[in-house]
Amino acid sequence: MTIDNWEAAVARRAEELGPGAGFRPVRLDVEPPDIDLLVDTFRDTSLPKVHKIPGLAGISLLIDRDRGRAIPSQHQVGTGMRKGSGSTESDPF
């Protein structure tokens, strides 16, 4: 068993989630020296834009500074999430 430590670098708390809600994580590998650039870009550029996505309930960016790993994730409500497909009906990404 391994235990990883992740830092919640950026987070917008998910609203109340109910039936039909979805969670979509994506794993990114970056050079460890570039992790702060990723956090700044996500917070300052991506976050304001994704707030406009219909049904978005929350978003976060977890990072592992030492290994250069990041996991951005979105929490979606409503019918936008397709079961098991990893995409949404009107996916802006």
C-alpha positions as CSV (number, residue, x, y, z in Angstrom):
1,M,0.0,0.0,0.0
2,T,1.2,3.5,-0.8
3,I,0.0,6.8,0.6
4,D,0.2,9.9,-1.6
5,N,0.0,13.4,-0.2
6,W,-1.9,15.8,-2.4
7,E,-2.3,19.6,-2.0
8,A,-5.6,21.2,-2.8
9,A,-4.1,24.1,-4.7
10,V,-7.4,25.4,-6.1
11,A,-10.9,24.5,-5.0
12,R,-14.5,25.7,-5.5
13,R,-16.7,23.7,-3.2
14,A,-19.3,21.6,-4.8
15,E,-22.9,22.6,-4.2
16,E,-25.3,20.0,-2.9
17,L,-25.0,17.0,-5.2
18,G,-27.8,14.6,-5.7
19,P,-28.8,11.8,-8.1
20,G,-27.4,12.1,-11.6
21,A,-24.3,14.1,-10.3
22,G,-20.9,13.2,-11.7
23,F,-17.3,13.7,-10.9
24,R,-14.6,13.8,-13.6
25,P,-10.9,13.7,-12.6
26,V,-8.1,13.9,-15.1
27,R,-4.4,13.1,-14.3
28,L,-1.7,15.4,-15.6
29,D,2.0,15.0,-15.4
30,V,4.1,18.2,-15.5
31,E,7.7,19.0,-14.7
32,P,7.9,19.7,-11.0
33,P,9.4,23.2,-11.5
34,D,6.3,24.1,-13.6
35,I,3.7,23.1,-11.0
36,D,3.3,26.7,-9.8
37,L,2.7,27.9,-13.4
38,L,0.0,25.3,-13.7
39,V,-1.7,26.3,-10.5
40,D,-1.6,30.0,-11.5
41,T,-2.9,29.3,-15.0
42,F,-5.7,27.1,-13.7
43,R,-6.7,29.6,-11.0
44,D,-6.4,32.8,-13.1
45,T,-7.4,31.6,-16.6
46,S,-9.3,28.3,-16.5
47,L,-11.4,28.7,-13.3
48,P,-13.2,31.9,-14.4
49,K,-14.1,30.3,-17.7
50,V,-15.4,27.0,-16.4
51,H,-17.7,28.7,-14.0
52,K,-19.9,29.4,-17.0
53,I,-20.5,25.7,-17.8
54,P,-24.1,24.8,-17.2
55,G,-24.5,22.3,-14.4
56,L,-21.0,22.9,-12.9
57,A,-21.3,22.4,-9.2
58,G,-17.6,22.5,-8.2
59,I,-14.1,22.3,-9.4
60,S,-10.7,21.5,-7.9
61,L,-7.0,21.1,-8.7
62,L,-5.0,18.7,-6.5
63,I,-1.2,18.7,-6.9
64,D,1.7,16.6,-5.9
65,R,4.6,19.1,-6.1
66,D,7.4,16.5,-5.6
67,R,6.3,14.2,-8.4
68,G,4.9,16.8,-10.8
69,R,1.4,15.4,-10.8
70,A,-1.9,17.3,-10.9
71,I,-5.5,16.2,-10.9
72,P,-8.1,18.8,-12.1
73,S,-11.6,17.6,-11.5
74,Q,-15.1,18.9,-12.0
75,H,-18.3,18.1,-10.2
76,Q,-21.4,18.3,-12.4
77,V,-25.1,18.1,-11.7
78,G,-28.0,17.4,-13.9
79,T,-28.1,15.4,-17.1
80,G,-24.9,16.6,-18.6
81,M,-22.7,13.7,-17.5
82,R,-22.8,10.6,-19.6
83,K,-22.5,7.4,-17.6
84,G,-19.1,5.9,-18.0
85,S,-18.1,7.9,-21.1
86,G,-15.9,10.5,-19.4
87,S,-17.6,13.3,-21.4
88,T,-20.6,15.6,-21.3
89,E,-23.3,16.2,-23.9
90,S,-22.0,19.7,-24.5
91,D,-18.4,19.3,-23.5
92,P,-16.6,22.7,-23.9
93,F,-13.2,21.0,-23.3
